[in-house]
Amino acid sequence: MLKLRTSKKSQNLKKSQPDSVSLIINTEEPPGSILKRYTLPDYPQVEIVISEDKGVGYYYVKEPALSDEQKKIFSIFLEKLYYGLPPIEGSKDPLEHIKQGITEAIDELGIEDGVKGHLDKYVYYLRRELGYSVIEPLVKDQDVEEIECVAFNRPITVVHRVFSEFPRLITNITFGEEDVLRRFVERLTEISGKSVNIANPIQDFIMKEGHRVAVSYLSEVSLPGTTFSIRKFPEKPFSIIELLKNNAIAPIMASYLWVIAEAKRFMFVCGPTGSGKTTLLNALLTMLNPLSKIVTIEDTPEIRIPHKVWMRFFVRPASYLGTKEVGMGDLIKLALRVRPDYIVIGEVRGSEMSYLVQASATGHGGLTTLHAASLQEAIARVSALLPPDQAQEFKQLITAVTVVRRITDPFTGRQIRRVTEVSEYPEKQIFRWGVIEENDRKREAFFLNDKPLGKRTIEEEVDSLLNASYRFNEEGRPLGLALASETLGWSRERLRTELVKRTILLKMLLESNATDYSIVAEKLAEYYKSGEVD
């Protein structure tokens, strides 16, 4: 396994320049048996090899090899183009821009013979070093969910979306020296417009692709030194149909949450870190009326929705330059002044909960995520953040708590994400995930009223849902009177019809494999316009 080291030449360059010989150049095969080989669309010269050995998964990046002479030429290119490549103008293709820069450098330096026949190699490495250097292939691999570095002398690990039976895959990338890792993290933060140093040894930020990064610097707060973790988000958010296809949720469950969200009720999506809370919240928001005005408020912007009337706010911490902190509480107060239909909080952690309760009480709807494992834990955590009178108001407002978890599939051993519980306050469980045994075989299933879904018609399951739900039949009153008479104006029969139609629509989209985020948004917009399922 190659360890990355600096050259004397690179020490004379600006600190944020990538180390000129930080190359993998690894032609070795990973240990054990090969599970898959594939290339990256952006970098067809790079091969990714997944293997398994003694229960451990490996992720090897195999890049085009360079001879010693080619490495020297590359260092010259890098030093010249890192400073000398002009900004891209207009809509010019970045790849063509780099090729043009190389061509000009070749003519200027008179090194045609050393480059002839190997131009694609140099283009690849220059693109990589002008991007995220040694982790560029990991960033570009759409199947990689997380990239983690716990120390300079340990391999980077990744969480892989396809090979989820392994909690992590070990890569063939090791920084080797603390100084190299330190410079890499400095550069990573600089690219994102942030800074990290001894005075400010921890930092979290968003990369231009929307990926979330957390770093620690030197040994100020972490041992043996610098660390970083990158949580990647897909270029296109997961649609509700993709979640249905992955069996993360069932159609009637999605319809239930859809109606509650549309009725502007107060709803939580709960679960531990990395369970898929934001993914589910994003998918639910996509189902809302496309003409609704939605305000999202986050500490780091992760929510992405196709709505045209979408206002996107995010907090700003105070800085040593004297800029004032703008917190979630400030942004919720601002959101109330712009007359939104829905206020969505990326995640509540503290006093901003008070403002969200007030917003929900005034009929603006309220959706948010929370670190909690159950309805009871969510109620306890939020109540502890509020004054007693507001805690009681919150309990009256809360409509549904959805719990999503990342669990180990009991049959395959793979890591899977499932909505494990949907409950209504105070203690009414409507849906749950579990395992059943049929014909001497076990399978996973979602349950409504402790009966597995899929055994009855949609109409029968909707009737069962209407009878089970406190919120759909509060004190014997239908939703049209209890929850949505002012917002939706639905009778009980209209509610039943809508739940049936929406469940059928979601199943039709699932059966036609219409998973693309934009297509799903378009189909849902058509439904809001016509009210019919085609």
C-alpha positions as CSV (number, residue, x, y, z in Angstrom):
1,M,0.0,0.0,0.0
2,L,1.5,3.3,-1.1
3,K,2.1,6.0,1.5
4,L,1.9,9.6,0.3
5,R,5.0,11.7,0.9
6,T,6.0,15.3,0.0
7,S,8.8,16.3,-2.2
8,K,11.3,19.2,-1.6
9,K,9.8,20.9,-4.6
10,S,6.3,20.9,-3.1
11,Q,7.6,22.5,0.1
12,N,8.5,25.6,-1.8
13,L,5.0,26.0,-3.2
14,K,2.0,27.6,-1.6
15,K,0.7,25.6,1.3
16,S,-2.7,24.9,-0.3
17,Q,-1.2,23.4,-3.4
18,P,-1.5,19.6,-3.5
19,D,1.6,17.6,-2.8
20,S,3.0,17.0,-6.3
21,V,3.8,13.3,-5.8
22,S,0.7,12.4,-3.8
23,L,-0.2,9.6,-6.2
24,I,-1.6,6.2,-5.6
25,I,0.1,4.5,-8.6
26,N,-1.0,1.1,-7.3
27,T,-1.2,-1.8,-9.6
28,E,-1.6,-4.4,-6.9
29,E,-4.8,-6.4,-6.5
30,P,-6.7,-6.1,-3.2
31,P,-6.5,-9.2,-0.9
32,G,-9.0,-12.0,-1.0
33,S,-11.7,-12.7,-3.7
34,I,-12.7,-10.0,-6.1
35,L,-16.4,-9.0,-5.7
36,K,-16.6,-6.3,-8.4
37,R,-14.6,-4.2,-10.8
38,Y,-15.9,-0.9,-12.3
39,T,-14.8,2.4,-13.7
40,L,-16.0,5.9,-12.9
41,P,-17.9,7.8,-15.6
42,D,-15.9,11.0,-15.0
43,Y,-12.6,9.1,-14.9
44,P,-12.7,6.0,-17.2
45,Q,-8.9,5.6,-16.7
46,V,-9.5,4.7,-13.0
47,E,-10.6,1.2,-12.0
48,I,-12.3,0.5,-8.6
49,V,-11.8,-3.0,-7.3
50,I,-13.9,-4.4,-4.4
51,S,-12.8,-7.5,-2.6
52,E,-13.4,-9.6,0.5
53,D,-10.9,-11.4,2.7
54,K,-11.7,-13.1,5.9
55,G,-14.8,-11.1,6.4
56,V,-13.1,-7.7,5.7
57,G,-14.1,-5.6,2.7
58,Y,-11.5,-3.7,0.6
59,Y,-11.9,-0.8,-1.8
60,Y,-8.9,-0.4,-4.1
61,V,-8.4,2.5,-6.5
62,K,-6.2,1.6,-9.5
63,E,-4.9,4.6,-11.4
64,P,-2.9,4.8,-14.6
65,A,0.8,4.1,-13.8
66,L,3.5,6.8,-14.4
67,S,7.2,6.1,-14.9
68,D,9.7,8.1,-12.9
69,E,10.3,10.4,-15.9
70,Q,6.5,10.9,-16.3
71,K,6.3,11.8,-12.6
72,K,8.8,14.5,-13.1
73,I,6.9,15.9,-16.1
74,F,3.7,15.8,-14.1
75,S,5.3,17.8,-11.3
76,I,6.4,20.4,-13.8
77,F,2.8,20.5,-15.3
78,L,1.3,20.8,-11.8
79,E,3.5,23.6,-10.7
80,K,3.0,25.6,-13.8
81,L,-0.7,25.1,-14.3
82,Y,-1.7,25.3,-10.6
83,Y,-0.7,28.9,-10.7
84,G,-0.8,29.7,-14.4
85,L,-4.1,28.2,-15.6
86,P,-6.5,31.1,-16.2
87,P,-10.1,31.0,-14.9
88,I,-12.7,29.2,-17.1
89,E,-14.6,31.7,-19.2
90,G,-18.3,31.3,-19.9
91,S,-19.5,27.8,-20.6
92,K,-16.2,26.4,-21.7
93,D,-15.7,22.7,-20.9
94,P,-13.4,22.3,-17.9
95,L,-11.8,19.2,-19.5
96,E,-11.0,21.1,-22.7
97,H,-9.7,24.0,-20.6
98,I,-7.2,21.7,-18.9
99,K,-6.1,20.1,-22.2
100,Q,-5.5,23.6,-23.7
101,G,-3.4,24.5,-20.7
102,I,-1.3,21.4,-21.1
103,T,-0.8,22.0,-24.8
104,E,0.4,25.5,-24.1
105,A,2.7,24.2,-21.4
106,I,4.1,21.6,-23.8
107,D,4.9,24.2,-26.4
108,E,6.5,26.5,-23.9
109,L,8.6,23.9,-22.2
110,G,9.5,21.9,-25.3
111,I,8.7,18.5,-23.8
112,E,6.6,17.0,-26.6
113,D,8.5,13.7,-26.6
114,G,7.8,13.0,-22.9
115,V,4.1,13.6,-23.3
116,K,3.5,11.9,-26.6
117,G,1.0,9.0,-26.3
118,H,0.4,9.7,-22.5
119,L,-1.7,12.9,-22.6
120,D,-4.7,11.2,-21.1
121,K,-2.7,10.3,-18.0
122,Y,-1.5,13.8,-17.4
123,V,-5.0,15.2,-18.0
124,Y,-6.4,12.8,-15.4
125,Y,-3.8,13.6,-12.7
126,L,-4.1,17.3,-13.3
127,R,-7.9,17.1,-13.0
128,R,-7.5,15.1,-9.9
129,E,-5.0,17.5,-8.3
130,L,-7.1,20.6,-9.3
131,G,-10.0,18.8,-7.6
132,Y,-9.7,16.9,-4.3
133,S,-6.3,15.3,-4.9
134,V,-5.9,11.7,-3.7
135,I,-9.6,11.3,-2.7
136,E,-11.0,12.7,-6.0
137,P,-12.0,9.2,-7.2
138,L,-13.8,8.6,-3.9
139,V,-15.7,11.9,-4.2
140,K,-16.7,11.1,-7.8
141,D,-17.8,7.5,-7.0
142,Q,-21.6,7.8,-6.7
143,D,-21.7,4.5,-4.7
144,V,-19.5,5.9,-1.9
145,E,-21.6,7.4,0.9
146,E,-18.9,8.3,3.4
147,I,-15.1,8.9,3.3
148,E,-13.3,8.7,6.6
149,C,-9.7,9.3,7.7
150,V,-9.0,8.6,11.4
151,A,-5.2,9.1,11.3
152,F,-2.3,9.8,9.0
153,N,-1.0,6.3,9.4
154,R,-4.2,4.4,8.8
155,P,-6.0,3.7,5.5
156,I,-8.9,5.8,4.5
157,T,-12.1,3.9,4.8
158,V,-15.4,4.3,2.9
159,V,-19.0,3.3,3.4
160,H,-20.3,1.8,0.1
161,R,-23.9,2.0,-0.9
162,V,-23.9,-1.3,-2.8
163,F,-21.7,-3.4,-0.5
164,S,-23.5,-2.5,2.7
165,E,-22.9,-5.9,4.2
166,F,-19.5,-4.4,5.2
167,P,-19.8,-1.5,7.7
168,R,-16.7,0.0,6.0
169,L,-14.4,-0.9,3.2
170,I,-10.6,-0.4,3.7
171,T,-9.0,1.6,0.8
172,N,-5.4,1.5,-0.5
173,I,-4.9,5.2,0.4
174,T,-2.8,6.2,3.4
175,F,-1.4,9.7,3.9
176,G,1.6,8.3,5.7
177,E,2.7,11.6,7.4
178,E,0.9,14.0,9.6
179,D,2.2,17.0,7.6
180,V,0.7,15.6,4.4
181,L,-2.6,15.0,6.0
182,R,-2.5,18.4,7.7
183,R,-1.9,20.2,4.4
184,F,-4.6,18.2,2.7
185,V,-7.2,19.2,5.3
186,E,-6.0,22.9,5.1
187,R,-6.6,22.7,1.4
188,L,-10.0,21.0,1.7
189,T,-11.2,23.7,4.0
190,E,-9.8,26.5,1.9
191,I,-11.6,25.2,-1.2
192,S,-14.8,25.5,0.8
193,G,-14.1,29.0,1.9
194,K,-13.3,28.0,5.5
195,S,-10.1,27.9,7.6
196,V,-8.8,25.5,10.2
197,N,-5.8,26.2,12.5
198,I,-4.5,25.7,16.0
199,A,-6.8,28.5,17.3
200,N,-9.8,27.0,15.5
201,P,-9.0,23.2,15.5
202,I,-12.4,21.9,14.5
203,Q,-14.5,22.8,11.5
204,D,-17.5,21.6,9.6
205,F,-18.6,22.8,6.2
206,I,-20.2,21.9,2.9
207,M,-18.3,21.1,-0.2
208,K,-19.5,22.6,-3.5
209,E,-21.2,19.3,-4.4
210,G,-23.2,19.5,-1.2
211,H,-21.2,16.9,0.8
212,R,-20.9,17.6,4.5
213,V,-17.4,17.6,6.0
214,A,-16.1,17.6,9.6
215,V,-12.4,18.0,10.3
216,S,-10.1,18.1,13.4
217,Y,-6.7,19.7,13.2
218,L,-3.4,18.3,14.4
219,S,-3.4,16.9,18.0
220,E,-5.3,19.8,19.5
221,V,-8.5,17.8,20.0
222,S,-7.8,14.4,18.4
223,L,-5.1,11.8,18.6
224,P,-2.8,11.0,17.0
225,G,-3.6,14.1,14.9
226,T,-5.6,15.5,12.0
227,T,-8.8,13.7,10.9
228,F,-11.6,14.3,8.5
229,S,-15.0,12.7,7.6
230,I,-17.1,13.4,4.5
231,R,-20.7,12.5,4.4
232,K,-21.7,12.4,0.7
233,F,-25.1,13.3,-0.7
234,P,-26.3,12.1,-4.1
235,E,-26.3,14.6,-6.9
236,K,-30.1,14.1,-7.2
237,P,-31.9,13.4,-3.9
238,F,-33.7,10.1,-3.5
239,S,-37.3,10.3,-4.5
240,I,-40.1,8.6,-2.5
241,I,-40.3,6.0,-5.2
242,E,-36.6,5.1,-4.7
243,L,-37.3,4.6,-1.0
244,L,-40.3,2.4,-1.9
245,K,-38.2,0.4,-4.3
246,N,-35.5,-0.1,-1.6
247,N,-38.3,-1.2,0.7
248,A,-37.5,1.6,3.2
249,I,-41.2,2.4,3.4
250,A,-44.5,1.0,2.1
251,P,-46.9,3.0,-0.2
252,I,-49.7,3.3,2.3
253,M,-47.3,4.6,4.9
254,A,-46.0,7.2,2.5
255,S,-49.6,8.2,1.7
256,Y,-50.4,8.6,5.4
257,L,-47.4,10.9,6.0
258,W,-48.1,12.8,2.8
259,V,-51.6,13.7,3.9
260,I,-50.5,14.6,7.4
261,A,-47.7,16.9,6.0
262,E,-50.2,18.4,3.5
263,A,-52.6,19.2,6.4
264,K,-49.8,21.3,8.0
265,R,-49.5,19.1,11.0
266,F,-46.5,19.0,13.3
267,M,-44.4,15.9,12.4
268,F,-41.0,14.5,13.3
269,V,-38.6,12.2,11.4
270,C,-36.4,10.6,14.1
271,G,-33.4,8.3,14.1
272,P,-29.7,8.0,14.8
273,T,-26.9,9.6,12.7
274,G,-26.7,8.2,9.2
275,S,-30.1,6.5,9.4
276,G,-31.6,8.4,6.5
277,K,-33.6,11.1,8.3
278,T,-32.9,13.9,5.9
279,T,-33.3,11.5,2.9
280,L,-36.8,10.6,4.1
281,L,-37.7,14.2,5.0
282,N,-36.6,15.3,1.5
283,A,-38.7,12.7,-0.2
284,L,-41.8,13.6,1.9
285,L,-41.4,17.3,1.0
286,T,-41.3,16.4,-2.7
287,M,-44.8,15.2,-2.4
288,L,-46.2,18.5,-1.2
289,N,-48.1,20.7,-3.6
290,P,-45.6,22.3,-6.0
291,L,-47.2,25.7,-5.6
292,S,-46.7,25.6,-1.8
293,K,-44.3,28.1,-0.3
294,I,-41.8,26.2,1.7
295,V,-39.1,27.7,4.0
296,T,-36.3,25.4,5.0
297,I,-33.9,26.2,7.8
298,E,-30.7,24.2,8.4
299,D,-27.4,24.5,10.2
300,T,-25.8,23.2,7.0
301,P,-27.9,23.1,3.7
302,E,-28.8,19.5,2.8
303,I,-32.4,19.6,1.9
304,R,-33.2,19.8,-1.8
305,I,-36.7,20.1,-3.3
306,P,-38.1,20.9,-6.7
307,H,-40.6,23.5,-5.5
308,K,-40.4,26.9,-7.3
309,V,-41.5,28.9,-4.3
310,W,-38.7,27.6,-1.9
311,M,-36.8,29.9,0.4
312,R,-33.7,28.3,1.8
313,F,-32.1,29.6,5.0
314,F,-29.1,28.4,6.9
315,V,-27.4,29.5,10.1
316,R,-24.3,31.6,10.3
317,P,-21.9,31.3,13.3
318,A,-20.2,34.3,14.8
319,S,-16.6,34.7,13.6
320,Y,-13.4,36.3,14.9
321,L,-13.9,39.0,12.3
322,G,-16.8,40.3,14.3
323,T,-19.7,39.0,12.2
324,K,-22.9,38.4,14.2
325,E,-24.2,34.9,14.8
326,V,-27.5,34.1,13.0
327,G,-29.1,31.1,14.7
328,M,-32.1,28.9,13.9
329,G,-34.3,31.0,16.3
330,D,-33.5,34.1,14.3
331,L,-34.3,32.3,11.0
332,I,-37.6,30.9,12.3
333,K,-38.7,34.4,13.3
334,L,-37.7,35.6,9.8
335,A,-39.6,32.7,8.2
336,L,-42.8,33.7,10.0
337,R,-42.6,37.1,8.4
338,V,-42.6,35.7,4.8
339,R,-45.9,33.9,5.1
340,P,-44.8,30.3,4.4
341,D,-47.1,27.4,4.0
342,Y,-44.6,25.1,5.6
343,I,-41.6,25.6,7.8
344,V,-39.1,22.8,7.7
345,I,-36.2,22.6,10.2
346,G,-33.3,20.4,9.1
347,E,-32.7,19.3,12.7
348,V,-33.7,20.7,16.0
349,R,-31.2,20.5,18.9
350,G,-32.0,23.4,21.3
351,S,-34.0,26.5,22.0
352,E,-35.1,26.9,18.4
353,M,-37.7,24.2,19.3
354,S,-39.7,26.9,21.0
355,Y,-40.0,29.0,17.9
356,L,-41.0,25.9,15.8
357,V,-43.8,25.1,18.3
358,Q,-45.1,28.7,18.0
359,A,-45.0,28.5,14.2
360,S,-46.9,25.2,14.1
361,A,-49.5,26.6,16.5
362,T,-50.2,29.4,14.1
363,G,-50.9,26.9,11.3
364,H,-47.7,27.1,9.3
365,G,-47.0,23.4,9.5
366,G,-43.9,22.0,11.0
367,L,-41.6,19.2,9.8
368,T,-38.2,18.5,11.3
369,T,-35.7,15.8,12.1
370,L,-34.5,14.8,15.6
371,H,-32.0,12.4,17.1
372,A,-34.3,10.0,18.9
373,A,-35.1,6.3,18.8
374,S,-38.8,6.3,19.5
375,L,-41.9,8.4,20.0
376,Q,-41.4,8.4,23.7
377,E,-37.8,9.5,23.4
378,A,-38.7,12.2,21.0
379,I,-41.4,13.6,23.3
380,A,-39.0,13.5,26.3
381,R,-36.1,15.2,24.5
382,V,-38.2,18.0,23.0
383,S,-40.2,18.5,26.3
384,A,-36.9,19.0,28.1
385,L,-36.0,21.9,25.7
386,L,-39.2,23.8,26.4
387,P,-40.8,25.6,29.4
388,P,-43.6,23.5,31.0
389,D,-46.5,25.4,29.4
390,Q,-44.9,25.2,26.0
391,A,-44.1,21.5,26.5
392,Q,-47.8,20.8,27.0
393,E,-48.7,22.8,23.9
394,F,-46.1,20.8,22.0
395,K,-47.7,17.5,23.1
396,Q,-51.1,18.8,21.8
397,L,-49.6,19.8,18.5
398,I,-47.5,16.8,17.7
399,T,-49.2,14.6,15.2
400,A,-46.8,11.8,14.1
401,V,-43.3,10.6,14.8
402,T,-41.6,8.5,12.2
403,V,-38.5,6.5,13.2
404,V,-36.0,5.5,10.6
405,R,-33.0,3.3,11.3
406,R,-30.0,1.8,9.6
407,I,-30.2,-1.9,10.6
408,T,-28.6,-5.2,9.7
409,D,-30.8,-7.3,7.5
410,P,-31.5,-10.5,9.5
411,F,-31.4,-12.6,6.3
412,T,-28.5,-11.1,4.2
413,G,-26.4,-9.4,6.8
414,R,-26.4,-6.2,4.7
415,Q,-26.9,-2.7,6.2
416,I,-30.4,-1.5,5.2
417,R,-32.5,1.6,6.0
418,R,-36.1,1.1,7.2
419,V,-38.9,3.1,8.6
420,T,-39.2,1.0,11.7
421,E,-42.1,2.8,13.4
422,V,-44.8,5.4,12.7
423,S,-46.6,6.5,15.8
424,E,-49.1,9.1,17.0
425,Y,-49.0,10.8,20.4
426,P,-49.5,9.7,23.1
427,E,-48.7,6.1,22.5
428,K,-50.5,4.8,19.4
429,Q,-48.2,2.8,17.0
430,I,-49.8,2.9,13.5
431,F,-47.1,1.2,11.4
432,R,-44.0,-0.9,12.3
433,W,-41.4,-3.0,10.6
434,G,-40.8,-6.6,11.6
435,V,-40.2,-10.2,10.5
436,I,-42.9,-12.8,9.8
437,E,-42.8,-16.5,9.1
438,E,-44.8,-17.9,6.1
439,N,-44.6,-21.4,4.7
440,D,-41.7,-22.2,7.0
441,R,-39.8,-19.2,5.6
442,K,-39.1,-15.8,7.3
443,R,-39.4,-12.5,5.5
444,E,-39.5,-8.8,6.5
445,A,-42.7,-6.9,6.4
446,F,-44.4,-3.7,7.4
447,F,-47.4,-4.0,9.7
448,L,-50.6,-2.0,10.2
449,N,-52.5,-2.8,13.4
450,D,-50.1,-5.8,13.8
451,K,-51.3,-7.2,10.4
452,P,-48.7,-7.4,7.6
453,L,-49.3,-5.0,4.7
454,G,-49.9,-6.5,1.3
455,K,-52.4,-9.2,2.4
456,R,-55.5,-7.0,1.8
457,T,-56.7,-4.7,-0.8
458,I,-55.7,-1.0,-0.7
459,E,-59.2,-0.1,0.2
460,E,-59.3,-2.5,3.1
461,E,-55.9,-1.3,4.4
462,V,-57.0,2.3,4.2
463,D,-60.2,1.5,6.2
464,S,-58.0,-0.2,8.8
465,L,-55.7,2.9,8.9
466,L,-58.7,5.3,9.3
467,N,-60.0,3.2,12.3
468,A,-56.5,2.9,13.9
469,S,-55.4,6.5,13.6
470,Y,-56.1,9.0,16.5
471,R,-55.4,11.9,14.1
472,F,-57.6,10.6,11.3
473,N,-60.4,9.9,13.8
474,E,-59.8,12.1,16.7
475,E,-62.5,11.7,19.4
476,G,-64.7,10.1,16.7
477,R,-64.3,13.1,14.3
478,P,-63.0,12.6,10.8
479,L,-59.8,14.4,9.6
480,G,-62.0,16.9,7.7
481,L,-63.2,18.2,11.1
482,A,-60.4,17.3,13.4
483,L,-57.2,18.3,11.5
484,A,-57.8,19.8,8.1
485,S,-61.2,21.4,7.9
486,E,-59.5,24.8,7.5
487,T,-56.6,23.7,5.4
488,L,-57.9,20.9,3.2
489,G,-61.7,20.9,3.9
490,W,-62.0,17.2,3.5
491,S,-64.9,15.0,4.6
492,R,-64.1,11.5,5.9
493,E,-65.1,10.1,2.5
494,R,-62.8,12.5,0.7
495,L,-60.0,11.5,3.1
496,R,-60.6,7.9,2.3
497,T,-60.6,8.5,-1.4
498,E,-57.4,10.6,-1.3
499,L,-55.6,7.9,0.7
500,V,-56.7,5.2,-1.8
501,K,-55.7,7.3,-4.8
502,R,-52.4,8.4,-3.5
503,T,-51.4,4.8,-2.5
504,I,-52.4,3.6,-6.0
505,L,-50.4,6.5,-7.6
506,L,-47.3,5.6,-5.6
507,K,-47.6,1.9,-6.4
508,M,-48.1,2.7,-10.1
509,L,-44.9,4.8,-10.1
510,L,-43.1,2.1,-8.3
511,E,-44.2,-0.6,-10.8
512,S,-43.2,1.5,-13.7
513,N,-39.8,2.1,-12.1
514,A,-40.2,5.9,-12.3
515,T,-37.6,6.5,-9.6
516,D,-36.0,9.7,-11.1
517,Y,-36.4,12.6,-8.7
518,S,-37.5,15.0,-11.4
519,I,-40.0,12.6,-13.0
520,V,-41.6,11.8,-9.7
521,A,-41.9,15.5,-8.9
522,E,-43.6,16.0,-12.3
523,K,-46.1,13.2,-11.8
524,L,-47.0,14.5,-8.4
525,A,-47.5,17.9,-9.8
526,E,-49.9,16.4,-12.4
527,Y,-51.8,14.7,-9.6
528,Y,-52.3,18.0,-7.8
529,K,-53.6,19.6,-11.0
530,S,-56.0,16.9,-12.0
531,G,-56.7,15.0,-8.8
532,E,-56.8,11.8,-10.9
533,V,-54.5,8.8,-11.2
534,D,-53.6,8.0,-14.8
